[in-house]
Amino acid sequence: MNFEIVKEYIKQAGLPNFRIKQVQEALFKKGISAWSEATNLPADLREKLTQDCPILSFKVAKVIVSRKDKAAKALLTLNDGLQIETVLLKPQDTWSVCVSSQVGCALHCSFCSTGKMGFKRDLTHEEITDQVLFWFQYLHKEKLGDRISGVVFMGMGEPLLNYLNVIKAAQELSSENHLNIGARHISISTSGIADKLHKLALDLPQANLAVSLHNADNKERSKLMPVNRKFDLDDLKKALEEYIAMTGRQVFLEYSVLENVNSRPEHIRKLADWIYSIKDNYLLHVNLIACNLGRGEKTDDRIVKDFAAGLKAMGIGVTIRKSMGNDILAACGQLATQK
């Protein structure tokens, strides 16, 4: 919902300013999914808004709910017919939303389903924020809660390659006039676009930064993640040192464990050495992930636990991130790439 358009619409109609507040309350407090539900508005205004100002910038093609976890995934069809995905998760006591920032992705990481799509286009800031608004509506409709507490830019696409729209979306989501999600509960995950981290520290200093690392050997990382050929581990190290110096914030290193690819003892040693080479490395924390392999399969938990134990023995802060939604293909791109 581009709320600025609605505000201008109300002003052009010569309606009093309190109608704007009523619309805000209906959208961002009550979670209406159709203007007809905004009973605090006059019937004629509801009809006009229905005709001229659609609440969401896409159609919902499919929603799949996990039988195992508190998770759901939606396939959304944009106005141009392209499709994206978004995921609702409740890993602990609060609901979070994983949003996509692009249709497809140009980075072609070898283990990522979205990379197989190729890059189609950037999402607008409205298409990004509407993913969160959709799940907010869903919570209200299904009586599952009345608040989205966190947002992670970890869905389809590379957020820092759609920089302006991602920043605008994050700022809008944290506004008290929108869903009022705390800036420290918004996370940006990047594959390592090193030259954008300085600007990110200026524009979103309170947001969380997660870097998809997955290997601490340049040659091997380049095979997994071709972006490493442009921004290698040395570039990333320098950018992270500057980012940490500017923000003082903890940075999360995402590491998807793939058996016999990046899971051996030498990989643990190289990862620990790389982390220790970074100034203020006490602000780096490793999130290990049992890689979602598709078809409901993932890396064996034992391998991930052994990797975590190895890092802990070397004094590295590490958490094994809970894997959710394997039964609904929750990894980004797995629905959109299905035939």
MITORFI-544475 format. One line per 10 residues: their letters; for each residue x, y, z of N, C-alpha, C. Coordinates in steps of 0.001 Angstrom, whole numbers, plus 500000, padded with zeros to 6 digits. Example, Ala and Ser with C-alpha at 12.3 -4.5 7.8 and 13.67 -1.06 7.14 Angstrom:
<nodes>
as	513190:494310:507800:512300:495500:507800:513200:496700:507800 | 512850:497750:507080:513670:498940:507140:512900:500030:507870 $
</nodes>
This chain:
<nodes>
mnfeivkeyi	500847:498811:500000:500000:500000:500000:500886:501244:500000 | 500794:502007:498911:501495:503294:498858:500592:504310:499554 | 500864:504527:500835:499963:505335:501630:499950:506798:501192 | 501050:507256:500586:501096:508637:500099:500039:508872:499026 | 499796:507852:498199:498764:507965:497159:497384:508082:497791 | 497144:507278:498840:495854:507342:499525:495657:508698:500197 | 496697:509205:500831:496618:510527:501473:496263:511600:500454 | 496935:511554:499308:496675:512547:498266:495254:512381:497720 | 494809:511142:497601:493460:510859:497124:492427:511498:498048 | 492623:511353:499341:491688:511917:500320:491715:513443:500281 $
kqaglpnfri	492898:514003:500130:493015:515467:500058:492329:516007:498810 | 492560:515331:497674:491961:515769:496415:490438:515675:496456 | 489929:514739:497248:488478:514587:497377:487869:515620:498316 | 488742:516439:498923:488261:517487:499821:487759:516972:501153 | 488221:515782:501545:487778:515195:502808:488627:515710:503968 | 488090:515723:505180:488844:516215:506336:490042:515324:506652 | 491069:515914:507288:492316:515196:507571:492130:513997:508485 | 491093:514005:509320:490930:512876:510234:490630:511579:509489 | 490188:511694:508221:489965:510486:507425:491295:509753:507168 | 492380:510515:507054:493694:509900:506848:494055:509035:508048 $
kqvqealfkk	493823:509568:509245:494101:508807:510465:493232:507547:510540 | 491997:507672:510096:491107:506511:510109:491589:505428:509154 | 492085:505847:507998:492622:504883:507036:493863:504205:507613 | 494746:504991:508242:495933:504421:508879:495557:503369:509915 | 494572:503679:510717:494136:502760:511758:493572:501479:511147 | 492799:501622:510089:492203:500449:509446:493272:499539:508844 | 494265:500143:508190:495298:499371:507505:496326:498780:508456 | 496848:499621:509358:498034:499255:510124:497769:498900:511583 | 496518:498987:512009:496142:498559:513357:495157:497385:513302 | 494121:497551:512457:493080:496517:512385:493392:495434:511355 $
gisawseatn	494313:495712:510442:494711:494692:509476:493647:494333:508462 | 492887:495318:507982:491858:495022:506985:492500:494499:505706 | 491816:493607:505027:492310:493101:503739:491449:493563:502574 | 490363:494282:502886:489502:494878:501857:488924:496168:502430 | 488746:497169:501554:488230:498455:502027:486839:498315:502627 | 486095:497313:502198:484753:497110:502741:484775:496816:504236 | 485934:496370:504742:486072:496060:506163:486361:497308:507008 | 486656:498426:506352:486993:499666:507074:485714:500380:507476 | 485032:499829:508464:483710:500336:508839:483755:501704:509518 | 484971:502186:509830:485093:503545:510374:485049:504607:509277 $
lpadlreklt	485006:504158:508010:484942:505079:506878:483539:505081:506283 | 483106:506206:505678:481799:506258:505013:481731:505255:503859 | 480553:504743:503593:480378:503718:502561:480834:504198:501186 | 480541:505458:500841:480933:505943:499518:482444:506037:499372 | 483146:506394:500461:484607:506444:500407:485184:505043:500275 | 484601:504091:500965:485065:502699:500851:484935:502201:499408 | 483826:502548:498768:483615:502119:497380:484630:502754:496444 | 484893:504043:496648:485855:504745:495788:487272:504212:495985 | 487641:503966:497235:488971:503413:497502:489106:502018:496907 | 488051:501235:496957:488069:499889:496366:488341:499961:494869 $
qdcpilsfkv	487731:500942:494203:487893:501096:492754:489264:501665:492387 | 489739:502633:493172:490897:503418:492738:492195:503132:493484 | 492145:502530:494662:493349:502366:495490:493426:500957:496071 | 493845:499976:495279:493967:498614:495817:494927:498583:497003 | 494598:497770:498001:495413:497740:499214:496765:497086:498960 | 496787:496009:498206:498036:495312:497923:498406:495454:496447 | 499705:495424:496178:500208:495612:494813:500415:494282:494092 | 499772:493222:494562:499894:491900:493950:498663:491077:494287 | 498553:489929:493643:497516:488954:493945:498176:487762:494638 | 497464:487153:495557:497995:485992:496277:497659:484739:495483 $
akvivsrkdk	498699:484073:494960:498491:482882:494134:498336:481623:494978 | 499066:481574:496097:499058:480347:496901:499610:480652:498284 | 499007:480039:499308:499553:480071:500667:499653:478628:501145 | 500828:478250:501626:501055:476909:502144:501450:477026:503605 | 500784:476274:504455:501042:476316:505893:501777:475048:506313 | 502843:475225:507096:503629:474087:507559:502831:473237:508538 | 502971:471923:508426:502364:471004:509384:503281:470772:510584 | 504560:471141:510426:505552:470862:511465:505869:472087:512321 | 505941:473255:511700:506413:474457:512376:505367:475556:512299 | 505601:476594:513077:504781:477793:512964:505341:478625:511819 $
aakalltlnd	504971:478243:510615:505504:478868:509405:504497:478744:508282 | 504517:479720:507395:503673:479688:506195:504415:480403:505084 | 504126:480004:503870:504794:480612:502712:503744:481004:501689 | 503939:482167:501073:502995:482647:500060:503709:482878:498738 | 503050:482480:497674:503480:482783:496311:502597:483924:495819 | 503228:485014:495419:502506:486234:495048:502718:486553:493582 | 501661:486956:492900:501741:487320:491491:501663:488842:491372 | 502714:489430:490849:502783:490877:490698:501921:491327:489524 | 501744:492629:489416:500857:493170:488372:501344:492868:486953 | 502646:492605:486794:503164:492275:485462:503229:490768:485220 $
glqietvllk	502671:489984:486156:502619:488538:485978:503791:487779:486575 | 504856:488477:486957:505989:487820:487593:505611:487413:489018 | 506355:486445:489561:506008:485934:490887:507174:486029:491867 | 506820:486267:493118:507792:486306:494208:507250:485485:495376 | 508080:485307:496382:507688:484562:497561:507971:485356:498823 | 507221:485042:499870:507441:485622:501184:507034:484589:502221 | 507693:484640:503385:507501:483620:504404:507170:484268:505746 | 506226:483663:506460:505852:484058:507820:506400:482998:508771 | 507097:483448:509822:507739:482523:510747:507501:482940:512194 | 507410:481956:513064:507363:482224:514500:508366:481301:515187 $
pqdtwsvcvs	509658:481629:515089:510679:480749:515656:510638:480697:517172 | 510167:481774:517809:510060:481793:519272:508656:482286:519664 | 508592:483472:520251:507302:483961:520745:506658:485018:519859 | 507362:485488:518854:506841:486564:518020:506920:486192:516547 | 506079:486860:515756:506022:486599:514321:507008:487482:513568 | 507698:486881:512607:508600:487608:511716:508244:487281:510272 | 508611:488188:509387:508349:488003:507959:509664:488066:507195 | 509852:487109:506311:510995:487124:505389:510493:487656:504052 | 511097:488742:503580:510622:489381:502351:511625:489224:501213 | 511096:489227:500000:511919:489266:498792:512155:490714:498396 $
sqvgcalhcs	513294:490953:497762:513626:492307:497322:513763:492417:495803 | 513854:491276:495128:513952:491257:493672:513150:490070:493143 | 512812:490130:491863:512264:488954:491179:513459:488220:490592 | 513748:487039:491148:514949:486335:490745:516180:486976:491349 | 517344:486587:490846:518608:487111:491376:519695:486926:490330 | 520609:487892:490298:521677:487855:489303:522955:487203:489825 | 522978:486787:491092:524240:486358:491699:524543:484874:491515 | 523536:484053:491219:523732:482646:490845:524516:481830:491873 | 524230:482028:493166:524843:481168:494178:524445:479723:493892 | 525411:478808:493980:525196:477448:493478:524142:476673:494257 $
fcstgkmgfk	523917:477027:495526:522997:476274:496373:521621:476925:496482 | 521394:478025:495765:520183:478818:495944:519195:478603:494797 | 517950:478298:495150:516914:478075:494126:516619:479341:493334 | 516642:480502:494005:516337:481751:493308:517341:482031:492201 | 518613:481681:492452:519654:481933:491456:519387:481233:490135 | 518643:480130:490192:518334:479390:488956:517343:480147:488071 | 516619:481111:488674:515645:481893:487909:516309:482940:487028 | 517520:483377:487418:518107:484548:486785:517428:485804:487326 | 517914:486943:486914:517362:488211:487405:516280:488714:486454 | 515112:489061:487019:514014:489604:486221:513902:491123:486398 $
rdltheeitd	513723:491565:487649:513670:492998:487921:513710:493250:489428 | 513956:494510:489794:513862:494930:491191:512400:495074:491588 | 512127:494872:492864:510813:495178:493402:510756:496646:493802 | 509593:497258:493703:509414:498609:494201:509341:498543:495728 | 509515:499683:496380:509427:499670:497850:508030:499251:498296 | 507012:499591:497497:505648:499204:497838:505469:497693:497754 | 506030:497061:496731:505929:495605:496602:506646:494891:497745 | 507660:495541:498311:508364:494963:499463:507533:495117:500735 | 507099:496334:501026:506340:496555:502263:505007:495816:502240 | 504430:495651:501060:503144:494954:500968:503248:493478:501368 $
qvlfwfqylh	504427:492888:501233:504594:491507:501686:504369:491410:503198 | 504850:492403:503927:504665:492423:505379:503215:492750:505717 | 502649:493706:504967:501248:494072:505195:500322:492881:504936 | 500632:492105:503908:499827:490912:503621:499819:489951:504808 | 501006:489679:505364:501066:488758:506503:500410:489357:507745 | 500460:490668:507891:499758:491346:508984:498250:491099:508853 | 497749:491218:507635:496339:490922:507378:496026:489450:507683 | 496935:488587:507284:496758:487143:507483:496649:486810:508972 | 497514:487388:509787:497463:487152:511230:496107:487543:511807 | 495605:488711:511382:494315:489176:511880:493179:488261:511410 $
keklgdrisg	493229:487904:510133:492166:487074:509570:492112:485694:510222 | 493296:485118:510473:493372:483775:511046:493395:483788:512571 | 493332:485015:513153:493353:485171:514617:494590:484515:515235 | 495739:484776:514608:497011:484231:515083:497828:485247:515869 | 497380:486479:515877:498116:487539:516557:497761:488871:515946 | 498306:489929:516534:497981:491259:516014:499213:492105:515733 | 500385:491435:515633:501591:492223:515404:502656:491414:514675 | 503323:492063:513719:504558:491557:513122:505697:492232:513869 | 506574:491434:514473:507628:492011:515319:508968:492147:514614 | 509174:491418:513529:510468:491487:512849:510347:491269:511360 $
vvfmgmgepl	511298:491817:510630:511357:491648:509168:512790:491324:508790 | 512961:490303:507957:514284:489962:507445:514267:490029:505919 | 515211:490760:505372:515385:490834:503922:516300:489679:503532 | 515706:488494:503467:516469:487280:503228:515746:486371:502239 | 514779:486935:501507:514040:486166:500531:514709:486211:499174 | 513909:486242:498132:514445:486233:496775:515181:487542:496486 | 516357:487414:495855:517097:488597:495431:518168:489035:496410 | 519021:489942:495952:520083:490540:496767:519651:491950:497168 | 519340:492161:498452:518814:493465:498884:519690:494660:498520 | 521002:494506:498630:521868:495660:498403:522055:495986:496925 $
lnylnvikaa	521519:495137:496036:521506:495475:494616:520187:496138:494218 | 519288:496266:495172:518060:497062:495006:518028:498066:496152 | 519125:498773:496283:519421:499508:497510:518362:500541:497876 | 518020:501429:496960:517122:502536:497302:515745:502042:497722 | 515207:501056:497013:513882:500539:497371:513897:499785:498696 | 514978:499066:498965:515096:498342:500227:515191:499314:501405 | 515997:500352:501262:516135:501336:502340:514797:502035:502588 | 514143:502438:501519:512853:503126:501672:511832:502205:502332 | 511819:500935:501935:510875:499975:502523:511161:499778:504008 | 512429:499623:504372:512788:499415:505777:512410:500630:506617 $
qelssenhln	512666:501816:506090:512328:503031:506830:510819:503173:506988 | 510073:502807:505952:508612:502908:506016:508039:501907:507013 | 508549:500678:507000:508051:499645:507911:508286:500004:509372 | 509357:500740:509636:509665:501116:511016:508975:502405:511443 | 508290:503068:510522:507604:504318:510849:506406:504051:511746 | 506165:504955:512703:504994:504815:513570:503701:505028:512797 | 503797:505594:511600:502620:505766:510750:502356:504550:509870 | 503225:503553:509954:503039:502319:509188:502872:501178:510195 | 503644:500108:510089:503506:498980:511007:504364:499118:512260 | 505184:500169:512309:505938:500517:513523:506800:499356:514022 $
igarhisist	507500:498714:513113:508413:497623:513464:509749:498247:513856 | 510241:497924:515036:511473:498535:515534:512634:498351:514578 | 513414:499413:514374:514539:499352:513442:515514:498236:513807 | 515659:497950:515102:516571:496893:515533:515988:495500:515328 | 514757:495454:514848:514131:494172:514521:513998:493994:513009 | 514739:494815:512262:514805:494690:510807:516216:494238:510445 | 516307:493179:509664:517604:492611:509300:517789:492615:507791 | 518972:493039:507373:519335:493035:505953:520380:491950:505745 | 520091:491008:504871:521037:489932:504575:521620:490142:503181 | 522945:490162:503109:523621:490386:501827:524590:489256:501528 $
sgiadklhkl	524788:488999:500251:525778:488012:499826:527194:488572:499858 | 527306:489845:500227:528631:490444:500372:528904:491547:499379 | 527932:492447:499176:528131:493585:498274:528885:494652:499069 | 530198:494486:499101:531049:495226:500039:530967:496737:499878 | 530792:497210:498648:530827:498660:498428:529543:499373:498862 | 528558:498619:499352:527322:499243:499831:527260:499333:501367 | 528205:498698:502061:528100:498623:503513:528322:499973:504190 | 529175:500815:503632:529385:502152:504192:528083:502941:504171 | 527410:502920:503036:526158:503660:502904:525069:503056:503788 | 525044:501740:503892:524060:501084:504751:524234:501525:506203 $
aldlpqanla	525483:501659:506640:525755:502104:508010:525231:503514:508249 | 525211:504335:507211:524688:505693:507338:523161:505718:507288 | 522582:504920:506398:521139:504990:506150:520312:504175:507137 | 520838:503029:507577:520105:502159:508506:521026:501710:509638 | 521519:502631:510438:522518:502275:511457:522000:501346:512545 | 520676:501308:512760:520115:500478:513818:519670:499101:513327 | 519662:498903:512029:519233:497604:511493:520304:496550:511740 | 519906:495291:511692:520859:494189:511809:521426:493852:510437 | 522703:493539:510411:523355:493128:509171:523741:491663:509272 | 523353:490899:508258:523763:489499:508142:524489:489335:506809 $
vslhnadnke	525631:488689:506850:526423:488466:505635:526454:486972:505334 | 525996:486611:504148:526035:485209:503722:527468:484878:503325 | 528148:484110:504164:529570:483836:503945:529761:482471:503284 | 529392:481412:503997:529321:480035:503495:530666:479389:503172 | 531730:480172:503156:533072:479610:502999:534089:480717:503244 | 535206:480376:503889:536241:481384:504170:537499:481136:503355 | 537357:480438:502271:538442:480233:501314:538018:480900:500006 | 538830:481825:499504:538426:482606:498335:538099:481734:497125 | 538939:480758:496841:538729:479919:495663:537432:479135:495792 | 537222:478536:496972:536021:477730:497168:534773:478602:497238 $
rsklmpvnrk	534895:479763:497885:533727:480648:497987:533300:481149:496612 | 534261:481385:495745:533928:481856:494395:533141:480812:493616 | 533391:479529:493889:532617:478478:493235:531186:478448:493762 | 531058:478615:495077:529730:478625:495684:528975:479896:495362 | 529700:481021:495405:529095:482345:495296:529924:483191:494328 | 529543:483261:493066:530324:484012:492077:530556:485476:492438 | 529724:486048:493324:529920:487432:493747:531292:487613:494390 | 531875:486530:494905:533191:486608:495547:534293:486991:494561 | 534018:486800:493260:535016:487191:492257:535099:488702:492142 | 534026:489403:492504:534021:490870:492476:534371:491449:493831 $
fdlddlkkal	533786:490893:494888:534062:491336:496251:534558:490126:497031 | 535896:489977:497092:536419:488788:497745:536494:488970:499255 | 537051:487980:499929:537071:487987:501391:537879:489148:501963 | 538896:489595:501254:539656:490769:501712:538804:492027:501607 | 538072:492173:500501:537171:493323:500347:536104:493315:501440 | 535576:492128:501702:534524:491996:502701:535062:492301:504095 | 536254:491846:504376:536887:492123:505671:537015:493624:505907 | 537530:494347:504934:537699:495799:505080:536359:496504:505251 | 535368:496077:504460:534046:496707:504545:533401:496450:505908 | 533575:495237:506433:532993:494909:507738:533687:495677:508860 $
eeyiamtgrq	534984:495823:508769:535701:496598:509783:535196:498036:509822 | 534967:498618:508653:534447:499984:508597:533016:500044:509113 | 532198:499076:508704:530800:499051:509136:530706:498955:510660 | 531484:498063:511255:531456:497889:512704:531946:499137:513414 | 532991:499764:512870:533509:500994:513471:532469:502110:513433 | 531677:502163:512365:530668:503208:512214:529435:502965:513082 | 529025:501711:513240:527756:501413:513909:527910:500856:515317 | 529004:500172:515577:529165:499486:516851:528216:498309:517019 | 527609:497869:515925:526603:496800:515973:527233:495441:515688 | 526638:494418:516295:527025:493053:516011:526634:492687:514580 $
vfleysvlen	527481:491919:513914:527219:491458:512553:527127:489933:512576 | 526142:489405:511865:525942:487961:511818:526508:487407:510512 | 527270:486338:510633:527827:485652:509471:527011:484392:509234 | 526277:484362:508132:525427:483218:507804:526267:482158:507091 | 526157:480932:507565:526958:479852:507002:526072:478621:506836 | 525667:478350:505598:524879:477149:505292:525824:475967:505141 | 525655:474987:505994:526569:473849:506017:526145:472815:504983 | 527060:472522:504067:526837:471530:503014:527860:470413:503177 | 527376:469216:503359:528279:468096:503629:529303:467919:502508 | 530573:467805:502924:531707:467594:502018:531945:468738:501041 $
vnsrpehirk	531276:469865:501263:531501:471051:500438:532171:472146:501258 | 531599:472426:502438:532188:473461:503303:532112:473067:504773 | 532123:471747:505042:531850:471255:506390:533024:470553:507057 | 534181:470496:506402:535305:469736:506926:536098:470533:507974 | 536963:469877:508735:537754:470584:509765:538558:471756:509223 | 539078:471633:508006:539849:472753:507448:538972:473976:507193 | 537696:473732:506923:536773:474852:506736:536530:475578:508056 | 536459:474816:509135:536314:475422:510463:537527:476289:510769 | 538719:475762:510516:539953:476516:510799:540024:477794:509973 | 539713:477694:508700:539796:478880:507840:538768:479933:508239 $
ladwiysikd	537587:479487:508626:536565:480433:509065:537014:481138:510338 | 537533:480387:511294:538006:480987:512543:539164:481954:512275 | 540102:481566:511428:541239:482443:511105:540772:483741:510468 | 539800:483642:509545:539301:484848:508873:538617:485774:509871 | 537824:485209:510757:537140:486028:511758:538157:486707:512673 | 539164:485969:513123:540167:486556:514024:541017:487620:513346 | 541049:487613:512018:541835:488626:511293:541129:489978:511231 | 539848:490005:511625:539037:491215:511517:539078:491997:512830 | 539306:493288:512717:539308:494155:513902:537925:494134:514560 | 537918:494158:515896:536662:494101:516658:535860:492851:516323 $
nyllhvnlia	536565:491733:516159:535897:490494:515761:534955:489951:516833 | 535038:490489:518059:534102:490048:519096:532660:490429:518741 | 532494:491337:517762:531163:491726:517318:530677:490889:516132 | 531413:489842:515798:530981:488918:514745:530431:487649:515386 | 529313:487186:514859:528684:485975:515400:528246:485099:514229 | 528565:483822:514307:528255:482898:513208:526893:482252:513446 | 526034:482329:512430:524771:481588:512410:524936:480407:511467 | 524928:479215:512016:525016:478019:511186:523621:477574:510772 | 523500:477118:509542:522211:476712:508985:522364:475326:508371 | 521470:474438:508728:521408:473159:508028:520795:473432:506660 $
cnlgrgektd	521610:473412:505630:521175:473891:504315:519923:473163:503831 | 518917:473944:503439:517689:473410:502875:517990:472946:501449 | 517936:471649:501249:518305:471064:499961:517125:470908:499015 | 515924:471285:499492:514726:471103:498688:514112:469729:498928 | 512908:469556:498431:512188:468292:498555:512046:467860:500021 | 512033:468846:500948:511894:468536:502363:513172:468025:503009 | 514299:468061:502305:515560:467540:502828:516477:468682:503253 | 517376:468376:504191:518362:469359:504619:519609:468630:505080 | 520696:469374:505279:521935:468792:505773:521702:468128:507126 | 522324:466981:507339:522162:466240:508589:522560:467093:509796 $
drivkdfaag	521722:467076:510819:521966:467902:512005:523291:467583:512685 | 523706:466338:512636:524959:465949:513285:526150:466697:512698 | 526129:466875:511380:527227:467574:510714:527277:469033:511163 | 526100:469631:511293:526026:471031:511720:526492:471174:513163 | 526080:470248:514029:526495:470289:515443:527997:470109:515588 | 528580:469239:514780:530035:469048:514821:530768:470316:514376 | 530227:470963:513371:530835:472210:512887:530763:473268:513989 | 529621:473378:514639:529451:474351:515725:530412:474065:516867 | 530569:472801:517224:531480:472430:518305:532920:472823:517965 | 533285:472635:516704:534632:473022:516275:534871:474516:516399 $
lkamgigvti	533896:475317:516016:534033:476772:516136:534098:477203:517601 | 533232:476611:518428:533236:476959:519852:534574:476631:520493 | 535181:475516:520095:536480:475130:520636:537563:476144:520288 | 537326:476912:519214:538293:477940:518805:537881:479331:519286 | 536870:479363:520155:536480:480625:520773:535578:481502:519936 | 534940:480929:518934:534066:481696:518043:532618:481599:518524 | 531937:482755:518615:530521:482757:518966:529698:482168:517839 | 528855:481196:518164:528111:480493:517116:526744:480068:517633 | 525761:480135:516743:524409:479657:517021:523963:478792:515853 | 523297:477695:516155:522682:476894:515094:521271:477421:514910 $
rksmgndila	521026:478001:513749:519717:478589:513500:518689:477490:513275 | 517553:477640:513931:516487:476653:513793:515993:476619:512358 | 515955:475447:511783:515464:475280:510419:513951:475087:510455 | 513247:475940:509740:511784:475882:509741:511251:475838:508312 | 510123:475170:508162:509397:475216:506895:509957:474352:505783 | 510758:473322:506132:511249:472439:505069:510122:471760:504315 | 509028:471475:505030:507912:470765:504391:507098:471649:503458 | 507319:472983:503521:506599:473889:502616:507557:474580:501642 | 508771:474007:501478:509762:474589:500564:510038:476051:500926 | 510342:476281:502207:510457:477650:502702:511709:478374:502229 $
acgqlatqk	512715:477638:501751:513895:478321:501225:513497:479158:500014 | 514102:480340:499893:513669:481284:498862:513786:480681:497465 | 512748:480910:496688:512751:480488:495288:512204:479106:495024 | 511982:478297:496074:511616:476910:495818:510198:476736:495294 | 509311:477658:495623:507969:477598:495038:507966:478168:493622 | 508611:479324:493466:508571:480023:492174:509282:479251:491078 | 510220:478377:491455:510966:477630:490439:510372:476242:490200 | 509322:475906:490914:508679:474615:490674:507930:474615:489345 | 507928:473525:488705:507180:473364:487444:506024:472413:487679 $
</nodes>
